[in-house]
């Protein structure tokens, strides 16, 4: 029986009882964090059903110091949250007003853990880093090379796009839209959508018109996204496909970083093959900055980073100085992204790829992930998955099989009035609109 059909005319508790009676299994996400009072490690899972989800919170008592704390960010269906280590549940909260009034300290270092976390990095996703001021939006840095330029006159379309977006915020139209959207989000009407997709029409100085697709977080940490929190997923009609030549390492890093963020939204899997991160001349603070940007731009749950064993050892030594390895051990996580890389010790290949539906966007050449004024060559291309597996992954004893996504996204157009009210869509339709298929 279709659960969505069965939900019609049911009261809230009836819906939950019906779900449980069908034997439907929730999707489970593994999370963890630290007690805000004593830094005791807490491990828990959050369960959610695509058909019916409500955000909420859980008050928990630490087993180490006996103080209460609140688990709130990214909690959906709090009555399905299970704490496995470090604390006991005191009560669950579903009313947003009660959550706002609760004065318990929030769990700290809250992170989604899985086997693909690279470099023992504990940073949240890029948008949370933006909110907390730990990262900056590379699309707004005028010192970075533009990924999207006009195919007619080669003007920087990124600058034009953000100018139009900033104007939209100043007009108050975005505030009105976000306030309404937050109401739907709080009430759980957006299903599992955790990204806001924004479509905007822009015009270049040469009069050519372009459609810009932005995306941002869905009120992470309860914050409304600012215009600086929006990332460009695509600009239709731009010169992206013509990256092919010799560029400074700084420009190479700009292209790769912006593609990483693009792939955060549209790719099902991301591969980063770099023989070295940085080089032997990098100082510790420079190396730390490179590691942070690499980890921040790449979503851990769908990224595989491949590097030489010697480089991996250097990275672990660097992070160990900062205590991050010890904290990682405290969580008992496995870092498969860095383990068993001996097979890649003799390779010097460098490529960065995002698997998008049945195709692969790949940028490759001589560029190791670093920065500086010296030059490397880079070429952007598209390959079918079958060819990518054969020519790239199979050589590294890897393989990738496409998986269908049932995730929802919230899409809002400020260009076509047909879509002006916004709506939730699946990944396939999202890709069709972003890539103009």
The 8 nearest C-alpha neighbors of each residue, nearest first, counted from 0:
[[1, 2, 5, 4, 3, 21, 6, 18],
 [2, 0, 4, 3, 5, 6, 50, 21],
 [1, 3, 5, 4, 0, 6, 50, 18],
 [4, 2, 6, 5, 1, 50, 7, 51],
 [5, 3, 2, 1, 6, 7, 0, 8],
 [4, 6, 2, 3, 7, 1, 0, 9],
 [7, 5, 3, 4, 9, 14, 2, 8],
 [6, 8, 5, 9, 4, 3, 10, 14],
 [9, 7, 6, 10, 5, 4, 14, 11],
 [10, 8, 6, 7, 13, 14, 11, 5],
 [9, 11, 13, 12, 14, 8, 6, 7],
 [12, 10, 14, 13, 9, 15, 16, 6],
 [11, 13, 15, 14, 10, 16, 9, 17],
 [14, 12, 16, 10, 11, 15, 9, 17],
 [15, 13, 17, 11, 12, 16, 9, 6],
 [16, 14, 18, 12, 17, 13, 19, 11],
 [15, 17, 13, 19, 14, 18, 20, 12],
 [16, 18, 20, 14, 15, 19, 13, 21],
 [19, 17, 15, 21, 16, 20, 23, 14],
 [18, 20, 16, 22, 17, 21, 15, 23],
 [21, 19, 17, 22, 18, 16, 23, 15],
 [22, 20, 23, 18, 19, 17, 16, 0],
 [21, 23, 19, 20, 24, 18, 17, 25],
 [24, 22, 21, 18, 19, 25, 20, 48],
 [23, 25, 22, 26, 48, 19, 18, 47],
 [26, 24, 48, 47, 46, 27, 23, 49],
 [25, 27, 47, 46, 48, 24, 28, 45],
 [26, 28, 46, 45, 25, 44, 29, 47],
 [29, 27, 45, 44, 30, 46, 26, 111],
 [30, 28, 44, 112, 111, 43, 27, 45],
 [31, 29, 111, 43, 44, 112, 110, 42],
 [30, 32, 42, 41, 110, 109, 43, 111],
 [31, 33, 109, 108, 41, 107, 40, 110],
 [34, 32, 40, 38, 107, 39, 41, 108],
 [33, 35, 38, 39, 36, 106, 37, 107],
 [36, 34, 106, 107, 38, 37, 33, 104],
 [35, 37, 34, 38, 66, 64, 104, 39],
 [36, 38, 39, 34, 35, 64, 63, 33],
 [39, 37, 34, 33, 35, 36, 40, 107],
 [38, 40, 34, 33, 37, 41, 63, 85],
 [41, 39, 33, 32, 85, 38, 34, 330],
 [40, 42, 85, 32, 31, 84, 33, 39],
 [43, 41, 31, 84, 83, 82, 30, 32],
 [42, 44, 82, 83, 30, 81, 31, 29],
 [45, 43, 29, 81, 28, 30, 80, 27],
 [44, 46, 80, 28, 27, 79, 29, 81],
 [47, 45, 27, 79, 25, 26, 80, 28],
 [48, 46, 25, 26, 52, 76, 75, 49],
 [47, 49, 25, 50, 51, 52, 26, 46],
 [50, 48, 51, 190, 191, 47, 52, 26],
 [51, 49, 48, 3, 2, 52, 190, 6],
 [50, 52, 48, 49, 190, 53, 47, 187],
 [51, 53, 187, 76, 48, 47, 75, 190],
 [52, 54, 187, 76, 75, 55, 186, 51],
 [55, 53, 75, 76, 74, 187, 185, 52],
 [54, 56, 93, 77, 92, 75, 74, 76],
 [55, 57, 71, 92, 77, 70, 91, 74],
 [58, 56, 91, 70, 69, 90, 92, 77],
 [57, 59, 69, 90, 89, 68, 88, 91],
 [58, 60, 88, 89, 87, 67, 68, 57],
 [61, 59, 67, 87, 86, 66, 65, 88],
 [60, 62, 86, 65, 63, 66, 64, 85],
 [63, 61, 86, 65, 85, 64, 60, 87],
 [62, 64, 61, 65, 39, 85, 37, 86],
 [63, 65, 66, 61, 62, 37, 36, 39],
 [66, 64, 61, 62, 60, 63, 67, 86],
 [67, 65, 60, 64, 61, 68, 36, 62],
 [68, 66, 60, 59, 61, 103, 58, 65],
 [69, 67, 103, 104, 59, 105, 58, 106],
 [68, 70, 105, 58, 103, 57, 106, 71],
 [71, 69, 57, 56, 106, 105, 58, 72],
 [70, 72, 56, 74, 69, 73, 57, 55],
 [71, 73, 74, 220, 70, 219, 56, 221],
 [74, 72, 71, 75, 54, 219, 220, 55],
 [75, 73, 71, 72, 54, 55, 56, 77],
 [76, 74, 54, 53, 77, 55, 52, 73],
 [75, 77, 53, 78, 79, 54, 52, 47],
 [78, 76, 80, 79, 55, 75, 56, 91],
 [77, 79, 76, 80, 91, 57, 81, 92],
 [80, 78, 77, 46, 76, 81, 45, 47],
 [81, 79, 45, 77, 78, 44, 46, 82],
 [82, 80, 44, 43, 83, 79, 45, 88],
 [83, 81, 43, 84, 42, 44, 87, 86],
 [82, 84, 43, 42, 81, 85, 44, 41],
 [85, 83, 42, 41, 82, 86, 43, 40],
 [84, 86, 41, 62, 40, 61, 39, 42],
 [85, 87, 61, 62, 60, 84, 59, 41],
 [88, 86, 60, 59, 89, 82, 61, 62],
 [87, 89, 59, 90, 58, 60, 86, 57],
 [88, 90, 59, 58, 60, 87, 91, 57],
 [91, 89, 58, 88, 57, 92, 59, 56],
 [90, 92, 57, 77, 56, 58, 78, 93],
 [93, 91, 56, 55, 94, 57, 98, 90],
 [92, 94, 55, 95, 56, 54, 91, 77],
 [93, 95, 97, 96, 92, 98, 55, 56],
 [96, 94, 98, 97, 99, 93, 55, 185],
 [97, 95, 99, 98, 94, 100, 101, 93],
 [98, 96, 100, 94, 99, 95, 101, 92],
 [99, 97, 95, 101, 96, 100, 94, 92],
 [100, 98, 96, 97, 101, 95, 102, 94],
 [101, 99, 97, 98, 102, 96, 95, 103],
 [100, 102, 98, 99, 103, 97, 69, 96],
 [101, 103, 100, 104, 99, 69, 98, 105],
 [104, 102, 68, 69, 101, 105, 67, 58],
 [103, 105, 68, 69, 35, 102, 106, 67],
 [106, 104, 69, 68, 70, 107, 103, 35],
 [105, 107, 35, 34, 70, 33, 69, 68],
 [108, 106, 33, 109, 35, 32, 105, 34],
 [109, 107, 32, 33, 110, 106, 121, 31],
 [110, 108, 32, 107, 31, 106, 33, 111],
 [111, 109, 31, 30, 112, 108, 32, 123],
 [110, 112, 30, 29, 31, 113, 109, 28],
 [113, 111, 30, 29, 110, 116, 31, 114],
 [114, 112, 115, 116, 300, 111, 29, 332],
 [113, 115, 333, 116, 335, 334, 112, 332],
 [114, 116, 336, 113, 299, 300, 335, 117],
 [117, 115, 299, 114, 334, 113, 119, 336],
 [116, 118, 336, 119, 115, 334, 337, 120],
 [117, 119, 120, 337, 116, 315, 314, 334],
 [120, 118, 117, 327, 324, 121, 116, 323],
 [121, 119, 118, 122, 117, 294, 116, 323],
 [120, 122, 119, 123, 110, 108, 323, 327],
 [123, 121, 120, 295, 124, 128, 294, 110],
 [124, 122, 127, 110, 128, 125, 121, 295],
 [123, 125, 127, 126, 295, 298, 128, 122],
 [124, 126, 128, 295, 127, 296, 129, 123],
 [125, 127, 129, 128, 124, 130, 216, 228],
 [126, 128, 130, 129, 125, 124, 123, 131],
 [127, 129, 133, 125, 131, 134, 126, 130],
 [130, 128, 126, 132, 134, 127, 131, 133],
 [129, 131, 127, 128, 132, 126, 133, 222],
 [132, 130, 128, 129, 133, 127, 134, 126],
 [131, 133, 129, 130, 134, 128, 135, 127],
 [134, 132, 128, 131, 129, 135, 130, 127],
 [135, 133, 129, 128, 132, 136, 125, 292],
 [136, 134, 129, 137, 133, 132, 128, 139],
 [135, 137, 138, 139, 227, 134, 140, 228],
 [138, 136, 140, 139, 135, 143, 257, 253],
 [137, 139, 136, 140, 157, 230, 257, 143],
 [140, 138, 137, 136, 141, 158, 227, 161],
 [141, 139, 137, 142, 138, 143, 136, 135],
 [142, 140, 143, 139, 144, 138, 137, 158],
 [141, 143, 140, 144, 139, 137, 250, 249],
 [144, 142, 141, 140, 253, 145, 250, 137],
 [143, 145, 250, 253, 146, 142, 254, 141],
 [146, 144, 147, 155, 143, 148, 157, 254],
 [145, 147, 254, 239, 144, 148, 257, 253],
 [146, 148, 237, 145, 239, 156, 238, 157],
 [149, 147, 155, 153, 156, 238, 237, 154],
 [148, 150, 153, 237, 154, 151, 152, 156],
 [149, 151, 238, 237, 153, 152, 148, 236],
 [152, 150, 149, 153, 207, 205, 154, 148],
 [151, 153, 154, 149, 150, 205, 148, 204],
 [154, 152, 149, 148, 150, 151, 155, 238],
 [155, 153, 149, 148, 152, 156, 203, 204],
 [154, 156, 148, 157, 158, 145, 153, 147],
 [157, 155, 159, 148, 158, 147, 154, 160],
 [158, 156, 160, 159, 155, 147, 161, 145],
 [157, 159, 156, 161, 160, 155, 162, 139],
 [160, 158, 156, 162, 157, 161, 163, 155],
 [161, 159, 157, 163, 162, 158, 156, 164],
 [162, 160, 164, 163, 158, 159, 165, 157],
 [161, 163, 159, 165, 160, 164, 158, 166],
 [162, 164, 166, 160, 161, 165, 159, 167],
 [165, 163, 161, 167, 166, 162, 160, 168],
 [164, 166, 168, 162, 167, 163, 161, 226],
 [167, 165, 169, 163, 164, 168, 170, 162],
 [166, 168, 164, 170, 165, 169, 173, 172],
 [169, 167, 165, 173, 166, 170, 171, 172],
 [168, 170, 166, 171, 167, 165, 172, 173],
 [171, 169, 167, 168, 172, 166, 173, 174],
 [170, 172, 174, 169, 173, 168, 175, 167],
 [173, 171, 175, 174, 170, 167, 176, 168],
 [172, 174, 176, 168, 175, 171, 177, 167],
 [175, 173, 171, 177, 176, 172, 178, 168],
 [174, 176, 172, 178, 173, 177, 179, 171],
 [175, 177, 173, 179, 174, 178, 180, 172],
 [178, 176, 180, 174, 179, 175, 181, 173],
 [179, 177, 181, 175, 180, 176, 174, 182],
 [180, 178, 182, 176, 177, 181, 175, 183],
 [179, 181, 177, 183, 182, 178, 184, 176],
 [180, 182, 184, 178, 183, 179, 177, 185],
 [183, 181, 185, 179, 180, 184, 186, 178],
 [182, 184, 180, 186, 188, 181, 185, 187],
 [183, 185, 181, 187, 182, 186, 189, 188],
 [186, 184, 182, 187, 183, 181, 54, 95],
 [185, 187, 183, 184, 188, 182, 53, 54],
 [186, 188, 53, 184, 185, 189, 52, 190],
 [187, 189, 183, 190, 186, 184, 185, 52],
 [190, 188, 187, 184, 192, 191, 183, 423],
 [189, 191, 188, 192, 49, 187, 52, 51],
 [192, 190, 407, 49, 193, 189, 406, 52],
 [193, 191, 408, 407, 190, 189, 194, 409],
 [192, 194, 217, 191, 216, 408, 195, 409],
 [195, 193, 216, 217, 215, 192, 408, 196],
 [196, 194, 409, 215, 214, 217, 216, 410],
 [197, 195, 214, 410, 213, 409, 411, 194],
 [196, 198, 213, 411, 212, 412, 214, 410],
 [197, 199, 412, 212, 211, 413, 411, 213],
 [198, 200, 211, 413, 414, 210, 412, 201],
 [199, 201, 210, 414, 209, 211, 198, 202],
 [202, 200, 209, 208, 210, 160, 199, 203],
 [201, 203, 208, 207, 206, 209, 204, 200],
 [202, 204, 206, 205, 207, 208, 201, 159],
 [203, 205, 206, 202, 207, 154, 152, 159],
 [204, 206, 203, 207, 152, 151, 202, 154],
 [207, 205, 203, 204, 202, 208, 151, 201],
 [208, 206, 203, 205, 202, 209, 151, 204],
 [209, 207, 202, 201, 203, 206, 210, 200],
 [208, 210, 201, 235, 200, 202, 236, 211],
 [209, 211, 200, 235, 234, 199, 201, 212],
 [210, 212, 234, 199, 198, 233, 200, 209],
 [213, 211, 198, 233, 232, 197, 231, 234],
 [214, 212, 231, 197, 230, 232, 196, 229],
 [215, 213, 196, 230, 195, 229, 197, 231],
 [214, 216, 229, 195, 194, 228, 230, 217],
 [217, 215, 194, 218, 219, 195, 126, 193],
 [216, 218, 193, 194, 219, 195, 215, 192],
 [217, 219, 222, 221, 223, 216, 220, 224],
 [220, 218, 221, 222, 217, 216, 127, 72],
 [219, 221, 222, 72, 218, 127, 73, 130],
 [222, 220, 218, 219, 223, 72, 217, 181],
 [223, 221, 218, 220, 219, 224, 130, 217],
 [222, 224, 218, 225, 221, 177, 219, 217],
 [225, 223, 228, 222, 218, 226, 216, 215],
 [224, 226, 228, 227, 223, 229, 168, 222],
 [225, 227, 228, 229, 165, 164, 224, 168],
 [226, 228, 225, 229, 136, 139, 224, 230],
 [229, 227, 225, 226, 224, 215, 230, 129],
 [228, 230, 215, 214, 227, 226, 213, 231],
 [231, 229, 213, 214, 215, 232, 228, 260],
 [230, 232, 213, 233, 212, 214, 261, 229],
 [233, 231, 261, 212, 213, 230, 214, 264],
 [234, 232, 212, 231, 211, 235, 433, 434],
 [235, 233, 211, 210, 237, 212, 236, 209],
 [234, 236, 210, 237, 209, 233, 211, 435],
 [235, 237, 209, 234, 150, 238, 149, 210],
 [236, 238, 149, 148, 147, 150, 235, 239],
 [239, 237, 150, 148, 240, 241, 147, 149],
 [240, 238, 241, 147, 237, 146, 242, 148],
 [239, 241, 238, 242, 379, 380, 237, 243],
 [242, 240, 239, 238, 243, 379, 378, 380],
 [243, 241, 379, 378, 240, 239, 244, 377],
 [242, 244, 378, 241, 377, 379, 245, 376],
 [243, 245, 376, 377, 246, 378, 242, 375],
 [244, 246, 376, 375, 374, 377, 247, 243],
 [247, 245, 374, 375, 250, 376, 251, 248],
 [246, 248, 374, 250, 249, 372, 373, 251],
 [247, 249, 370, 251, 371, 250, 374, 372],
 [248, 250, 370, 252, 247, 371, 251, 253],
 [249, 251, 253, 247, 144, 252, 248, 246],
 [252, 250, 248, 254, 253, 249, 246, 247],
 [251, 253, 255, 249, 250, 254, 256, 248],
 [254, 252, 250, 256, 251, 255, 143, 144],
 [255, 253, 251, 257, 252, 256, 146, 258],
 [254, 256, 258, 252, 257, 253, 259, 251],
 [257, 255, 259, 253, 258, 254, 252, 260],
 [258, 256, 260, 259, 254, 255, 253, 261],
 [257, 259, 261, 255, 260, 256, 262, 254],
 [260, 258, 256, 262, 257, 261, 296, 255],
 [259, 261, 263, 257, 258, 262, 296, 256],
 [262, 260, 232, 258, 263, 259, 264, 257],
 [263, 261, 266, 265, 259, 264, 260, 353],
 [264, 262, 260, 261, 265, 259, 266, 298],
 [263, 265, 262, 261, 266, 232, 260, 214],
 [264, 266, 262, 355, 263, 261, 430, 267],
 [267, 265, 355, 262, 354, 353, 268, 264],
 [266, 268, 354, 355, 301, 265, 269, 356],
 [269, 267, 301, 354, 266, 353, 302, 270],
 [270, 268, 353, 302, 352, 301, 303, 354],
 [269, 271, 303, 352, 351, 302, 304, 272],
 [270, 272, 351, 304, 305, 350, 273, 303],
 [273, 271, 305, 349, 350, 304, 306, 351],
 [272, 274, 349, 367, 306, 275, 368, 271],
 [273, 275, 306, 307, 347, 367, 349, 272],
 [276, 274, 273, 367, 310, 277, 306, 278],
 [277, 275, 368, 369, 367, 278, 273, 274],
 [276, 278, 369, 275, 368, 286, 281, 289],
 [279, 277, 280, 281, 276, 275, 369, 286],
 [278, 280, 281, 277, 282, 275, 276, 286],
 [279, 281, 278, 282, 277, 283, 286, 285],
 [282, 280, 278, 279, 285, 286, 277, 283],
 [281, 283, 285, 284, 286, 280, 279, 287],
 [282, 284, 286, 285, 287, 281, 317, 288],
 [283, 285, 287, 286, 282, 288, 281, 289],
 [286, 284, 288, 282, 287, 283, 281, 289],
 [287, 285, 283, 289, 288, 284, 281, 282],
 [286, 288, 284, 290, 285, 289, 283, 291],
 [287, 289, 291, 285, 286, 290, 284, 292],
 [290, 288, 286, 292, 291, 287, 293, 285],
 [291, 289, 287, 293, 288, 292, 294, 286],
 [290, 292, 288, 294, 289, 293, 295, 287],
 [291, 293, 295, 289, 294, 290, 296, 288],
 [294, 292, 290, 291, 296, 295, 289, 297],
 [293, 295, 291, 297, 292, 296, 290, 120],
 [294, 296, 292, 125, 293, 297, 291, 124],
 [295, 297, 293, 294, 125, 260, 292, 259],
 [296, 298, 294, 295, 299, 259, 293, 302],
 [299, 297, 300, 301, 302, 263, 124, 296],
 [300, 298, 116, 302, 301, 115, 297, 117],
 [299, 301, 298, 115, 302, 113, 116, 114],
 [302, 300, 268, 299, 298, 269, 267, 303],
 [303, 301, 269, 299, 270, 268, 300, 298],
 [302, 304, 270, 336, 269, 271, 305, 115],
 [305, 303, 271, 270, 336, 272, 302, 306],
 [306, 304, 272, 271, 273, 303, 307, 336],
 [307, 305, 274, 273, 272, 275, 308, 310],
 [306, 308, 344, 310, 274, 309, 343, 311],
 [307, 309, 311, 310, 340, 344, 341, 312],
 [310, 308, 312, 311, 307, 313, 344, 306],
 [311, 309, 313, 307, 308, 312, 275, 314],
 [310, 312, 308, 314, 309, 313, 307, 315],
 [313, 311, 315, 309, 310, 314, 316, 308],
 [312, 314, 310, 316, 311, 315, 317, 309],
 [315, 313, 317, 311, 316, 312, 318, 310],
 [316, 314, 312, 318, 317, 313, 319, 311],
 [317, 315, 319, 313, 314, 318, 312, 320],
 [318, 316, 314, 315, 319, 320, 313, 321],
 [319, 317, 315, 321, 320, 316, 323, 314],
 [318, 320, 316, 322, 324, 321, 317, 323],
 [321, 319, 318, 317, 322, 316, 323, 324],
 [320, 322, 318, 319, 323, 317, 324, 325],
 [321, 323, 319, 325, 320, 324, 326, 318],
 [324, 322, 326, 325, 321, 318, 319, 327],
 [323, 325, 327, 319, 326, 322, 328, 318],
 [326, 324, 328, 327, 323, 322, 329, 319],
 [325, 327, 329, 323, 328, 324, 322, 330],
 [326, 328, 324, 330, 329, 325, 119, 323],
 [329, 327, 331, 325, 330, 326, 324, 332],
 [330, 328, 326, 327, 331, 325, 40, 332],
 [329, 331, 327, 328, 332, 40, 326, 31],
 [332, 330, 328, 329, 327, 333, 326, 334],
 [331, 333, 330, 327, 334, 328, 114, 112],
 [332, 334, 114, 335, 331, 113, 116, 115],
 [335, 333, 336, 337, 114, 116, 117, 338],
 [334, 336, 338, 337, 114, 333, 115, 116],
 [335, 337, 117, 334, 115, 338, 303, 304],
 [338, 336, 335, 334, 117, 340, 311, 339],
 [337, 339, 335, 340, 336, 334, 341, 333],
 [340, 338, 341, 337, 342, 335, 308, 336],
 [339, 341, 342, 343, 338, 308, 337, 307],
 [342, 340, 344, 343, 339, 308, 307, 345],
 [343, 341, 340, 344, 345, 395, 339, 396],
 [342, 344, 341, 346, 345, 340, 307, 306],
 [345, 343, 307, 341, 346, 342, 308, 340],
 [346, 344, 343, 347, 342, 307, 341, 274],
 [345, 347, 343, 348, 344, 274, 307, 342],
 [346, 348, 274, 349, 345, 273, 344, 343],
 [349, 347, 346, 350, 274, 273, 272, 365],
 [350, 348, 273, 272, 363, 364, 365, 366],
 [349, 351, 363, 272, 362, 271, 352, 348],
 [350, 352, 271, 362, 270, 361, 272, 363],
 [353, 351, 361, 270, 360, 269, 362, 350],
 [352, 354, 269, 360, 266, 359, 262, 268],
 [355, 353, 359, 266, 268, 267, 358, 356],
 [356, 354, 266, 358, 359, 267, 353, 357],
 [355, 357, 358, 354, 267, 266, 401, 427],
 [358, 356, 384, 355, 383, 359, 401, 354],
 [359, 357, 383, 355, 384, 356, 382, 354],
 [358, 360, 354, 382, 381, 355, 353, 384],
 [361, 359, 381, 353, 352, 380, 354, 382],
 [360, 362, 352, 380, 351, 379, 359, 381],
 [363, 361, 379, 378, 351, 350, 352, 380],
 [362, 364, 350, 377, 378, 349, 351, 361],
 [363, 365, 377, 376, 366, 349, 378, 350],
 [364, 366, 375, 376, 349, 367, 377, 363],
 [367, 365, 375, 364, 349, 368, 376, 377],
 [368, 366, 273, 275, 369, 349, 276, 274],
 [369, 367, 276, 277, 273, 366, 252, 275],
 [370, 368, 277, 367, 276, 252, 248, 289],
 [369, 371, 249, 248, 252, 368, 372, 277],
 [370, 372, 248, 249, 373, 247, 369, 374],
 [371, 373, 247, 248, 249, 374, 370, 250],
 [374, 372, 247, 371, 248, 375, 246, 249],
 [373, 375, 247, 246, 248, 245, 372, 376],
 [376, 374, 366, 365, 245, 246, 247, 248],
 [375, 377, 245, 364, 244, 365, 246, 366],
 [378, 376, 364, 363, 243, 244, 362, 245],
 [377, 379, 243, 362, 363, 242, 364, 380],
 [380, 378, 362, 242, 361, 240, 243, 363],
 [379, 381, 361, 360, 362, 378, 382, 240],
 [382, 380, 360, 359, 361, 358, 383, 379],
 [381, 383, 359, 358, 387, 384, 386, 360],
 [382, 384, 358, 385, 386, 359, 387, 357],
 [385, 383, 387, 358, 386, 357, 359, 388],
 [384, 386, 388, 383, 387, 389, 382, 390],
 [385, 387, 389, 388, 383, 384, 390, 382],
 [388, 386, 384, 390, 391, 389, 385, 382],
 [387, 389, 392, 385, 386, 393, 391, 398],
 [388, 390, 386, 393, 387, 391, 385, 392],
 [391, 389, 387, 388, 386, 392, 393, 394],
 [390, 392, 387, 388, 394, 393, 389, 395],
 [391, 393, 388, 397, 395, 394, 398, 396],
 [394, 392, 396, 397, 395, 389, 388, 391],
 [393, 395, 392, 396, 391, 390, 389, 397],
 [396, 394, 392, 393, 397, 391, 343, 342],
 [397, 395, 393, 394, 392, 398, 342, 391],
 [398, 396, 392, 393, 395, 399, 394, 388],
 [397, 399, 392, 388, 393, 400, 396, 389],
 [400, 398, 401, 388, 397, 392, 384, 268],
 [399, 401, 402, 398, 384, 388, 385, 357],
 [402, 400, 399, 403, 357, 356, 267, 384],
 [401, 403, 404, 400, 267, 356, 399, 405],
 [402, 404, 405, 401, 356, 426, 427, 267],
 [403, 405, 406, 426, 402, 425, 427, 267],
 [406, 404, 425, 407, 403, 426, 49, 427],
 [405, 407, 404, 425, 426, 191, 408, 192],
 [406, 408, 192, 425, 424, 191, 423, 405],
 [409, 407, 192, 423, 424, 194, 410, 425],
 [408, 410, 423, 195, 422, 196, 192, 424],
 [411, 409, 196, 421, 422, 423, 197, 408],
 [410, 412, 421, 197, 196, 198, 419, 418],
 [413, 411, 198, 419, 414, 418, 197, 415],
 [412, 414, 199, 419, 198, 415, 411, 416],
 [415, 413, 412, 200, 199, 416, 198, 419],
 [414, 416, 417, 418, 412, 413, 419, 198],
 [417, 415, 419, 418, 414, 413, 412, 420],
 [418, 416, 415, 419, 420, 412, 414, 421],
 [419, 417, 416, 412, 420, 421, 415, 411],
 [418, 420, 416, 412, 421, 417, 413, 411],
 [419, 421, 418, 411, 422, 412, 417, 416],
 [422, 420, 411, 410, 419, 418, 412, 409],
 [421, 423, 410, 409, 424, 411, 420, 418],
 [424, 422, 409, 408, 410, 407, 189, 425],
 [425, 423, 408, 407, 428, 409, 429, 422],
 [424, 426, 407, 427, 428, 406, 405, 429],
 [425, 427, 429, 428, 430, 406, 404, 407],
 [428, 426, 430, 429, 425, 431, 404, 356],
 [429, 427, 431, 430, 426, 425, 424, 432],
 [428, 430, 426, 432, 427, 431, 433, 425],
 [431, 429, 433, 427, 432, 428, 434, 426],
 [432, 430, 436, 428, 429, 435, 434, 433],
 [431, 433, 435, 429, 430, 434, 428, 436],
 [434, 432, 430, 435, 431, 429, 212, 233],
 [433, 435, 431, 436, 432, 430, 233, 235],
 [436, 434, 432, 431, 433, 235, 430, 210],
 [435, 431, 434, 432, 430, 433, 428, 429]]
